[in-house]
Amino acid sequence: MYTVVLLVHIMLAVAIVMVVLLQVGKGSGMGAAFGGSSESFFGSSGPSNFLEKATIVVGILFLLTSLTLAYISGESGQNRLFNQMVPAQTSPLPAPSQNALPASPSTTQQK
């Protein structure tokens, strides 16, 4: 079940990217709103063309699959990431050799 919802979620993610990129840019709409043009940024027509409606539908489906994946993941405790982590193995430090020089200078100094 989780795998099927995840595959649908990935396909919806690709679809929403494609639908958004296919839309016509509306960057001039904000400037036209302040310039007194009849076309404003928040027009009264609403989402009228097919791509805008498709964006809404795909966005809602993406949200629903996101919530479904979150619900399925929280439902079972054994699939959590922290339960699957293997603790790091630490290697023991080598014992210092007896013939090594001291790290700090001698406390007795010649005058």
A tleap script that builds the chain and sets N, CA, C and O, in Angstrom:
source leaprc.protein.ff14SB
mol = sequence {
  NMET TYR THR VAL VAL LEU LEU VAL HIE ILE
  MET LEU ALA VAL ALA ILE VAL MET VAL VAL
  LEU LEU GLN VAL GLY LYS GLY SER GLY MET
  GLY ALA ALA PHE GLY GLY SER SER GLU SER
  PHE PHE GLY SER SER GLY PRO SER ASN PHE
  LEU GLU LYS ALA THR ILE VAL VAL GLY ILE
  LEU PHE LEU LEU THR SER LEU THR LEU ALA
  TYR ILE SER GLY GLU SER GLY GLN ASN ARG
  LEU PHE ASN GLN MET VAL PRO ALA GLN THR
  SER PRO LEU PRO ALA PRO SER GLN ASN ALA
  LEU PRO ALA SER PRO SER THR THR GLN GLN
  CLYS
}
set mol.1.N position { 0.835 -1.195 0.000 }
set mol.1.CA position { 0.000 0.000 0.000 }
set mol.1.C position { 0.874 1.252 0.000 }
set mol.1.O position { 0.639 2.200 -0.750 }
set mol.2.N position { 1.882 1.226 0.858 }
set mol.2.CA position { 2.766 2.389 0.959 }
set mol.2.C position { 3.485 2.644 -0.364 }
set mol.2.O position { 3.627 3.792 -0.785 }
set mol.3.N position { 3.936 1.577 -1.018 }
set mol.3.CA position { 4.670 1.712 -2.273 }
set mol.3.C position { 3.777 2.265 -3.380 }
set mol.3.O position { 4.223 3.081 -4.186 }
set mol.4.N position { 2.539 1.833 -3.422 }
set mol.4.CA position { 1.608 2.322 -4.444 }
set mol.4.C position { 1.337 3.812 -4.251 }
set mol.4.O position { 1.364 4.583 -5.210 }
set mol.5.N position { 1.079 4.206 -3.019 }
set mol.5.CA position { 0.821 5.627 -2.745 }
set mol.5.C position { 2.065 6.459 -3.028 }
set mol.5.O position { 1.961 7.584 -3.517 }
set mol.6.N position { 3.239 5.915 -2.726 }
set mol.6.CA position { 4.481 6.633 -2.990 }
set mol.6.C position { 4.704 6.820 -4.488 }
set mol.6.O position { 5.134 7.890 -4.919 }
set mol.7.N position { 4.417 5.791 -5.283 }
set mol.7.CA position { 4.560 5.921 -6.739 }
set mol.7.C position { 3.585 6.941 -7.310 }
set mol.7.O position { 3.954 7.725 -8.185 }
set mol.8.N position { 2.345 6.942 -6.827 }
set mol.8.CA position { 1.361 7.941 -7.271 }
set mol.8.C position { 1.825 9.336 -6.866 }
set mol.8.O position { 1.677 10.291 -7.629 }
set mol.9.N position { 2.378 9.450 -5.680 }
set mol.9.CA position { 2.870 10.739 -5.176 }
set mol.9.C position { 4.000 11.279 -6.060 }
set mol.9.O position { 4.030 12.467 -6.381 }
set mol.10.N position { 4.917 10.408 -6.446 }
set mol.10.CA position { 6.029 10.833 -7.303 }
set mol.10.C position { 5.511 11.244 -8.678 }
set mol.10.O position { 5.970 12.238 -9.241 }
set mol.11.N position { 4.558 10.485 -9.223 }
set mol.11.CA position { 3.987 10.858 -10.521 }
set mol.11.C position { 3.241 12.186 -10.450 }
set mol.11.O position { 3.292 12.979 -11.389 }
set mol.12.N position { 2.551 12.428 -9.343 }
set mol.12.CA position { 1.864 13.713 -9.173 }
set mol.12.C position { 2.859 14.857 -9.031 }
set mol.12.O position { 2.603 15.962 -9.508 }
set mol.13.N position { 3.980 14.607 -8.386 }
set mol.13.CA position { 5.005 15.645 -8.253 }
set mol.13.C position { 5.547 16.042 -9.620 }
set mol.13.O position { 5.724 17.227 -9.903 }
set mol.14.N position { 5.809 15.056 -10.460 }
set mol.14.CA position { 6.291 15.345 -11.812 }
set mol.14.C position { 5.206 16.063 -12.614 }
set mol.14.O position { 5.492 16.997 -13.363 }
set mol.15.N position { 3.957 15.618 -12.450 }
set mol.15.CA position { 2.847 16.236 -13.183 }
set mol.15.C position { 2.642 17.691 -12.781 }
set mol.15.O position { 2.391 18.540 -13.636 }
set mol.16.N position { 2.746 17.982 -11.501 }
set mol.16.CA position { 2.522 19.365 -11.067 }
set mol.16.C position { 3.640 20.281 -11.558 }
set mol.16.O position { 3.398 21.443 -11.882 }
set mol.17.N position { 4.846 19.764 -11.612 }
set mol.17.CA position { 5.952 20.566 -12.150 }
set mol.17.C position { 5.716 20.859 -13.624 }
set mol.17.O position { 5.905 21.987 -14.079 }
set mol.18.N position { 5.306 19.848 -14.362 }
set mol.18.CA position { 5.069 20.045 -15.796 }
set mol.18.C position { 3.900 20.994 -16.058 }
set mol.18.O position { 3.981 21.846 -16.943 }
set mol.19.N position { 2.824 20.853 -15.302 }
set mol.19.CA position { 1.660 21.715 -15.508 }
set mol.19.C position { 1.992 23.163 -15.171 }
set mol.19.O position { 1.558 24.079 -15.870 }
set mol.20.N position { 2.741 23.372 -14.129 }
set mol.20.CA position { 3.105 24.743 -13.754 }
set mol.20.C position { 4.046 25.354 -14.795 }
set mol.20.O position { 3.917 26.529 -15.139 }
set mol.21.N position { 4.987 24.557 -15.291 }
set mol.21.CA position { 5.919 25.090 -16.286 }
set mol.21.C position { 5.260 25.349 -17.634 }
set mol.21.O position { 5.750 26.181 -18.398 }
set mol.22.N position { 4.180 24.671 -17.946 }
set mol.22.CA position { 3.491 24.890 -19.205 }
set mol.22.C position { 2.623 26.144 -19.207 }
set mol.22.O position { 2.232 26.626 -20.271 }
set mol.23.N position { 2.323 26.670 -18.036 }
set mol.23.CA position { 1.447 27.838 -17.959 }
set mol.23.C position { 2.159 29.090 -18.459 }
set mol.23.O position { 3.385 29.194 -18.418 }
set mol.24.N position { 1.363 30.021 -18.924 }
set mol.24.CA position { 1.880 31.299 -19.396 }
set mol.24.C position { 2.197 32.169 -18.190 }
set mol.24.O position { 1.415 32.239 -17.242 }
set mol.25.N position { 3.346 32.832 -18.232 }
set mol.25.CA position { 3.730 33.695 -17.129 }
set mol.25.C position { 2.811 34.893 -17.004 }
set mol.25.O position { 2.342 35.436 -18.005 }
set mol.26.N position { 2.557 35.300 -15.780 }
set mol.26.CA position { 1.678 36.442 -15.542 }
set mol.26.C position { 2.409 37.522 -14.763 }
set mol.26.O position { 1.824 38.173 -13.897 }
set mol.27.N position { 3.677 37.714 -15.065 }
set mol.27.CA position { 4.464 38.715 -14.368 }
set mol.27.C position { 4.015 40.127 -14.663 }
set mol.27.O position { 4.172 41.007 -13.817 }
set mol.28.N position { 3.456 40.375 -15.847 }
set mol.28.CA position { 3.025 41.730 -16.188 }
set mol.28.C position { 1.680 42.066 -15.567 }
set mol.28.O position { 1.262 43.223 -15.581 }
set mol.29.N position { 1.005 41.076 -15.028 }
set mol.29.CA position { -0.310 41.326 -14.446 }
set mol.29.C position { -0.249 42.240 -13.238 }
set mol.29.O position { -1.135 43.075 -13.058 }
set mol.30.N position { 0.770 42.105 -12.409 }
set mol.30.CA position { 0.889 42.949 -11.220 }
set mol.30.C position { 1.189 44.387 -11.615 }
set mol.30.O position { 0.644 45.323 -11.030 }
set mol.31.N position { 2.057 44.564 -12.607 }
set mol.31.CA position { 2.344 45.919 -13.074 }
set mol.31.C position { 1.133 46.556 -13.730 }
set mol.31.O position { 0.911 47.759 -13.598 }
set mol.32.N position { 0.367 45.772 -14.421 }
set mol.32.CA position { -0.832 46.302 -15.066 }
set mol.32.C position { -1.886 46.680 -14.029 }
set mol.32.O position { -2.690 47.582 -14.264 }
set mol.33.N position { -1.888 46.002 -12.891 }
set mol.33.CA position { -2.864 46.328 -11.846 }
set mol.33.C position { -2.603 47.713 -11.289 }
set mol.33.O position { -3.548 48.441 -10.984 }
set mol.34.N position { -1.335 48.096 -11.149 }
set mol.34.CA position { -1.021 49.418 -10.622 }
set mol.34.C position { -1.075 50.480 -11.709 }
set mol.34.O position { -1.192 51.669 -11.411 }
set mol.35.N position { -0.990 50.062 -12.962 }
set mol.35.CA position { -1.028 51.018 -14.064 }
set mol.35.C position { -2.438 51.399 -14.477 }
set mol.35.O position { -2.607 52.287 -15.313 }
set mol.36.N position { -3.451 50.761 -13.920 }
set mol.36.CA position { -4.823 51.098 -14.256 }
set mol.36.C position { -5.365 50.312 -15.431 }
set mol.36.O position { -6.381 50.686 -16.016 }
set mol.37.N position { -4.701 49.238 -15.776 }
set mol.37.CA position { -5.164 48.426 -16.895 }
set mol.37.C position { -6.411 47.645 -16.496 }
set mol.37.O position { -6.678 47.421 -15.315 }
set mol.38.N position { -7.164 47.238 -17.511 }
set mol.38.CA position { -8.380 46.477 -17.224 }
set mol.38.C position { -8.049 45.068 -16.749 }
set mol.38.O position { -8.845 44.457 -16.036 }
set mol.39.N position { -6.885 44.541 -17.134 }
set mol.39.CA position { -6.473 43.226 -16.667 }
set mol.39.C position { -5.701 43.405 -15.360 }
set mol.39.O position { -4.654 44.053 -15.342 }
set mol.40.N position { -6.197 42.850 -14.300 }
set mol.40.CA position { -5.537 43.018 -13.007 }
set mol.40.C position { -4.928 41.702 -12.556 }
set mol.40.O position { -5.196 40.643 -13.125 }
set mol.41.N position { -4.120 41.790 -11.541 }
set mol.41.CA position { -3.435 40.599 -11.024 }
set mol.41.C position { -4.438 39.590 -10.469 }
set mol.41.O position { -4.324 38.393 -10.733 }
set mol.42.N position { -5.404 40.059 -9.712 }
set mol.42.CA position { -6.462 39.213 -9.190 }
set mol.42.C position { -7.711 39.468 -10.015 }
set mol.42.O position { -8.589 40.229 -9.609 }
set mol.43.N position { -7.784 38.841 -11.150 }
set mol.43.CA position { -8.904 39.068 -12.053 }
set mol.43.C position { -10.188 38.444 -11.528 }
set mol.43.O position { -10.151 37.545 -10.689 }
set mol.44.N position { -11.324 38.923 -12.026 }
set mol.44.CA position { -12.608 38.406 -11.575 }
set mol.44.C position { -12.992 37.126 -12.309 }
set mol.44.O position { -13.956 36.461 -11.930 }
set mol.45.N position { -12.242 36.775 -13.361 }
set mol.45.CA position { -12.595 35.583 -14.143 }
set mol.45.C position { -12.254 34.296 -13.409 }
set mol.45.O position { -12.891 33.272 -13.651 }
set mol.46.N position { -11.268 34.319 -12.519 }
set mol.46.CA position { -10.871 33.107 -11.804 }
set mol.46.C position { -10.105 32.176 -12.724 }
set mol.46.O position { -9.770 32.550 -13.848 }
set mol.47.N position { -9.826 30.970 -12.261 }
set mol.47.CA position { -9.094 30.036 -13.122 }
set mol.47.C position { -9.980 29.593 -14.289 }
set mol.47.O position { -10.934 28.837 -14.106 }
set mol.48.N position { -9.655 30.067 -15.465 }
set mol.48.CA position { -10.560 29.832 -16.581 }
set mol.48.C position { -10.049 28.789 -17.554 }
set mol.48.O position { -10.849 28.067 -18.149 }
set mol.49.N position { -8.748 28.689 -17.735 }
set mol.49.CA position { -8.289 27.753 -18.748 }
set mol.49.C position { -7.968 26.382 -18.152 }
set mol.49.O position { -7.981 26.208 -16.933 }
set mol.50.N position { -7.686 25.430 -19.009 }
set mol.50.CA position { -7.485 24.038 -18.611 }
set mol.50.C position { -6.264 23.860 -17.715 }
set mol.50.O position { -6.311 23.088 -16.757 }
set mol.51.N position { -5.181 24.556 -18.011 }
set mol.51.CA position { -3.955 24.365 -17.226 }
set mol.51.C position { -4.108 24.840 -15.790 }
set mol.51.O position { -3.551 24.239 -14.870 }
set mol.52.N position { -4.861 25.917 -15.596 }
set mol.52.CA position { -5.065 26.401 -14.232 }
set mol.52.C position { -5.930 25.430 -13.442 }
set mol.52.O position { -5.679 25.196 -12.260 }
set mol.53.N position { -6.945 24.865 -14.085 }
set mol.53.CA position { -7.781 23.876 -13.402 }
set mol.53.C position { -6.989 22.595 -13.129 }
set mol.53.O position { -7.146 21.977 -12.076 }
set mol.54.N position { -6.146 22.204 -14.074 }
set mol.54.CA position { -5.319 21.011 -13.873 }
set mol.54.C position { -4.341 21.218 -12.727 }
set mol.54.O position { -4.061 20.282 -11.978 }
set mol.55.N position { -3.819 22.426 -12.581 }
set mol.55.CA position { -2.903 22.725 -11.475 }
set mol.55.C position { -3.603 22.561 -10.133 }
set mol.55.O position { -3.030 22.024 -9.185 }
set mol.56.N position { -4.823 23.018 -10.063 }
set mol.56.CA position { -5.578 22.901 -8.812 }
set mol.56.C position { -5.855 21.434 -8.485 }
set mol.56.O position { -5.676 21.002 -7.346 }
set mol.57.N position { -6.287 20.681 -9.478 }
set mol.57.CA position { -6.609 19.267 -9.245 }
set mol.57.C position { -5.363 18.482 -8.850 }
set mol.57.O position { -5.392 17.712 -7.889 }
set mol.58.N position { -4.274 18.672 -9.582 }
set mol.58.CA position { -3.041 17.938 -9.278 }
set mol.58.C position { -2.488 18.370 -7.916 }
set mol.58.O position { -1.951 17.546 -7.176 }
set mol.59.N position { -2.615 19.638 -7.590 }
set mol.59.CA position { -2.158 20.116 -6.284 }
set mol.59.C position { -2.941 19.505 -5.133 }
set mol.59.O position { -2.364 19.141 -4.108 }
set mol.60.N position { -4.247 19.391 -5.300 }
set mol.60.CA position { -5.079 18.782 -4.253 }
set mol.60.C position { -4.744 17.301 -4.112 }
set mol.60.O position { -4.638 16.794 -2.995 }
set mol.61.N position { -4.578 16.603 -5.236 }
set mol.61.CA position { -4.211 15.188 -5.176 }
set mol.61.C position { -2.833 14.990 -4.545 }
set mol.61.O position { -2.622 14.034 -3.799 }
set mol.62.N position { -1.893 15.898 -4.845 }
set mol.62.CA position { -0.561 15.832 -4.236 }
set mol.62.C position { -0.652 16.015 -2.722 }
set mol.62.O position { 0.026 15.317 -1.968 }
set mol.63.N position { -1.483 16.946 -2.283 }
set mol.63.CA position { -1.677 17.168 -0.850 }
set mol.63.C position { -2.276 15.934 -0.191 }
set mol.63.O position { -1.853 15.545 0.897 }
set mol.64.N position { -3.259 15.316 -0.843 }
set mol.64.CA position { -3.889 14.128 -0.267 }
set mol.64.C position { -2.917 12.955 -0.176 }
set mol.64.O position { -2.916 12.226 0.816 }
set mol.65.N position { -2.097 12.771 -1.198 }
set mol.65.CA position { -1.116 11.688 -1.113 }
set mol.65.C position { -0.052 11.986 -0.058 }
set mol.65.O position { 0.451 11.068 0.590 }
set mol.66.N position { 0.288 13.245 0.115 }
set mol.66.CA position { 1.241 13.613 1.176 }
set mol.66.C position { 0.680 13.263 2.552 }
set mol.66.O position { 1.375 12.687 3.389 }
set mol.67.N position { -0.575 13.615 2.772 }
set mol.67.CA position { -1.202 13.301 4.053 }
set mol.67.C position { -1.348 11.793 4.249 }
set mol.67.O position { -1.182 11.291 5.361 }
set mol.68.N position { -1.660 11.072 3.173 }
set mol.68.CA position { -1.778 9.618 3.261 }
set mol.68.C position { -0.439 8.980 3.597 }
set mol.68.O position { -0.380 8.078 4.433 }
set mol.69.N position { 0.632 9.431 2.963 }
set mol.69.CA position { 1.961 8.898 3.265 }
set mol.69.C position { 2.357 9.196 4.706 }
set mol.69.O position { 2.954 8.350 5.373 }
set mol.70.N position { 2.032 10.382 5.186 }
set mol.70.CA position { 2.352 10.722 6.572 }
set mol.70.C position { 1.564 9.846 7.544 }
set mol.70.O position { 2.095 9.421 8.569 }
set mol.71.N position { 0.311 9.580 7.225 }
set mol.71.CA position { -0.520 8.743 8.089 }
set mol.71.C position { -0.007 7.301 8.103 }
set mol.71.O position { 0.078 6.675 9.159 }
set mol.72.N position { 0.330 6.787 6.930 }
set mol.72.CA position { 0.826 5.409 6.854 }
set mol.72.C position { 2.175 5.283 7.572 }
set mol.72.O position { 2.428 4.282 8.242 }
set mol.73.N position { 3.020 6.272 7.439 }
set mol.73.CA position { 4.331 6.224 8.092 }
set mol.73.C position { 4.209 6.299 9.603 }
set mol.73.O position { 4.966 5.638 10.314 }
set mol.74.N position { 3.287 7.079 10.099 }
set mol.74.CA position { 3.113 7.211 11.542 }
set mol.74.C position { 2.376 6.048 12.160 }
set mol.74.O position { 2.419 5.860 13.376 }
set mol.75.N position { 1.696 5.262 11.335 }
set mol.75.CA position { 0.895 4.156 11.830 }
set mol.75.C position { 1.753 3.005 12.359 }
set mol.75.O position { 1.440 2.424 13.398 }
set mol.76.N position { 2.813 2.681 11.658 }
set mol.76.CA position { 3.649 1.550 12.061 }
set mol.76.C position { 4.962 2.056 12.620 }
set mol.76.O position { 5.669 2.829 11.974 }
set mol.77.N position { 5.281 1.619 13.819 }
set mol.77.CA position { 6.493 2.078 14.482 }
set mol.77.C position { 7.749 1.391 14.000 }
set mol.77.O position { 8.841 1.931 14.181 }
set mol.78.N position { 7.641 0.211 13.387 }
set mol.78.CA position { 8.839 -0.512 12.996 }
set mol.78.C position { 9.474 0.059 11.746 }
set mol.78.O position { 10.623 -0.279 11.461 }
set mol.79.N position { 8.812 0.887 10.997 }
set mol.79.CA position { 9.375 1.433 9.769 }
set mol.79.C position { 10.047 2.790 9.973 }
set mol.79.O position { 10.390 3.465 9.003 }
set mol.80.N position { 10.225 3.171 11.171 }
set mol.80.CA position { 10.828 4.478 11.424 }
set mol.80.C position { 12.328 4.440 11.187 }
set mol.80.O position { 12.969 3.400 11.343 }
set mol.81.N position { 12.866 5.564 10.817 }
set mol.81.CA position { 14.273 5.662 10.464 }
set mol.81.C position { 15.170 5.369 11.661 }
set mol.81.O position { 16.186 4.688 11.522 }
set mol.82.N position { 14.806 5.870 12.823 }
set mol.82.CA position { 15.675 5.728 13.982 }
set mol.82.C position { 15.710 4.299 14.495 }
set mol.82.O position { 16.674 3.918 15.159 }
set mol.83.N position { 14.703 3.502 14.212 }
set mol.83.CA position { 14.724 2.104 14.614 }
set mol.83.C position { 15.601 1.272 13.696 }
set mol.83.O position { 16.020 0.179 14.079 }
set mol.84.N position { 15.889 1.756 12.497 }
set mol.84.CA position { 16.680 1.012 11.538 }
set mol.84.C position { 18.151 1.387 11.573 }
set mol.84.O position { 18.962 0.720 10.932 }
set mol.85.N position { 18.513 2.416 12.287 }
set mol.85.CA position { 19.898 2.871 12.310 }
set mol.85.C position { 20.770 1.903 13.099 }
set mol.85.O position { 20.393 1.445 14.178 }
set mol.86.N position { 21.913 1.605 12.556 }
set mol.86.CA position { 22.870 0.731 13.222 }
set mol.86.C position { 23.846 1.621 13.986 }
set mol.86.O position { 24.377 2.572 13.414 }
set mol.87.N position { 24.094 1.335 15.260 }
set mol.87.CA position { 25.033 2.179 15.997 }
set mol.87.C position { 26.438 2.068 15.415 }
set mol.87.O position { 26.875 0.995 15.001 }
set mol.88.N position { 27.112 3.170 15.395 }
set mol.88.CA position { 28.468 3.200 14.836 }
set mol.88.C position { 29.410 2.425 15.747 }
set mol.88.O position { 29.366 2.569 16.969 }
set mol.89.N position { 30.256 1.608 15.145 }
set mol.89.CA position { 31.218 0.840 15.919 }
set mol.89.C position { 32.474 1.670 16.082 }
set mol.89.O position { 33.028 2.184 15.110 }
set mol.90.N position { 32.911 1.793 17.308 }
set mol.90.CA position { 34.116 2.560 17.583 }
set mol.90.C position { 35.267 1.595 17.775 }
set mol.90.O position { 35.153 0.597 18.487 }
set mol.91.N position { 36.361 1.903 17.139 }
set mol.91.CA position { 37.540 1.055 17.310 }
set mol.91.C position { 38.306 1.532 18.536 }
set mol.91.O position { 38.376 2.733 18.796 }
set mol.92.N position { 38.875 0.609 19.283 }
set mol.92.CA position { 39.629 1.024 20.474 }
set mol.92.C position { 40.881 1.791 20.055 }
set mol.92.O position { 41.515 1.479 19.047 }
set mol.93.N position { 41.215 2.787 20.842 }
set mol.93.CA position { 42.411 3.577 20.567 }
set mol.93.C position { 43.656 2.755 20.873 }
set mol.93.O position { 43.671 1.993 21.839 }
set mol.94.N position { 44.690 2.899 20.068 }
set mol.94.CA position { 45.912 2.154 20.361 }
set mol.94.C position { 46.560 2.669 21.642 }
set mol.94.O position { 46.512 3.861 21.948 }
set mol.95.N position { 47.158 1.756 22.372 }
set mol.95.CA position { 47.824 2.133 23.621 }
set mol.95.C position { 49.064 2.954 23.299 }
set mol.95.O position { 49.779 2.629 22.351 }
set mol.96.N position { 49.341 4.015 24.066 }
set mol.96.CA position { 50.532 4.819 23.801 }
set mol.96.C position { 51.791 3.996 24.072 }
set mol.96.O position { 51.856 3.213 25.019 }
set mol.97.N position { 52.762 4.196 23.231 }
set mol.97.CA position { 54.005 3.439 23.414 }
set mol.97.C position { 54.805 4.029 24.573 }
set mol.97.O position { 54.696 5.217 24.875 }
set mol.98.N position { 55.597 3.194 25.209 }
set mol.98.CA position { 56.366 3.612 26.376 }
set mol.98.C position { 57.572 4.455 25.978 }
set mol.98.O position { 58.082 5.212 26.804 }
set mol.99.N position { 58.036 4.347 24.752 }
set mol.99.CA position { 59.233 5.065 24.317 }
set mol.99.C position { 58.915 6.425 23.699 }
set mol.99.O position { 59.824 7.115 23.239 }
set mol.100.N position { 57.687 6.808 23.679 }
set mol.100.CA position { 57.305 8.070 23.041 }
set mol.100.C position { 57.742 9.251 23.909 }
set mol.100.O position { 57.787 9.155 25.136 }
set mol.101.N position { 58.058 10.354 23.256 }
set mol.101.CA position { 58.442 11.564 23.972 }
set mol.101.C position { 57.203 12.218 24.561 }
set mol.101.O position { 56.112 12.082 24.009 }
set mol.102.N position { 57.358 12.930 25.682 }
set mol.102.CA position { 56.188 13.599 26.268 }
set mol.102.C position { 55.704 14.719 25.353 }
set mol.102.O position { 56.483 15.318 24.611 }
set mol.103.N position { 54.410 14.986 25.420 }
set mol.103.CA position { 53.807 15.993 24.566 }
set mol.103.C position { 54.143 17.411 25.023 }
set mol.103.O position { 54.191 18.327 24.202 }
set mol.104.N position { 54.373 17.600 26.300 }
set mol.104.CA position { 54.692 18.944 26.792 }
set mol.104.C position { 56.171 19.013 27.177 }
set mol.104.O position { 56.777 17.996 27.512 }
set mol.105.N position { 56.749 20.219 27.128 }
set mol.105.CA position { 58.169 20.350 27.514 }
set mol.105.C position { 58.369 20.035 28.985 }
set mol.105.O position { 57.442 20.082 29.793 }
set mol.106.N position { 59.552 19.729 29.285 }
set mol.106.CA position { 59.900 19.370 30.657 }
set mol.106.C position { 59.674 20.551 31.586 }
set mol.106.O position { 59.836 21.705 31.189 }
set mol.107.N position { 59.302 20.257 32.813 }
set mol.107.CA position { 59.043 21.337 33.769 }
set mol.107.C position { 60.343 21.904 34.345 }
set mol.107.O position { 60.343 23.023 34.858 }
set mol.108.N position { 61.417 21.181 34.274 }
set mol.108.CA position { 62.701 21.697 34.760 }
set mol.108.C position { 63.428 22.345 33.587 }
set mol.108.O position { 63.748 21.680 32.602 }
set mol.109.N position { 63.680 23.620 33.696 }
set mol.109.CA position { 64.372 24.346 32.647 }
set mol.109.C position { 65.723 24.811 33.173 }
set mol.109.O position { 65.886 25.095 34.360 }
set mol.110.N position { 66.670 24.880 32.274 }
set mol.110.CA position { 67.999 25.346 32.672 }
set mol.110.C position { 68.016 26.858 32.649 }
set mol.110.O position { 67.393 27.488 31.793 }
set mol.111.N position { 68.747 27.445 33.614 }
set mol.111.CA position { 68.839 28.886 33.687 }
set mol.111.C position { 70.167 29.381 33.265 }
set mol.111.O position { 70.406 30.588 33.270 }
savepdb mol mol.pdb
quit
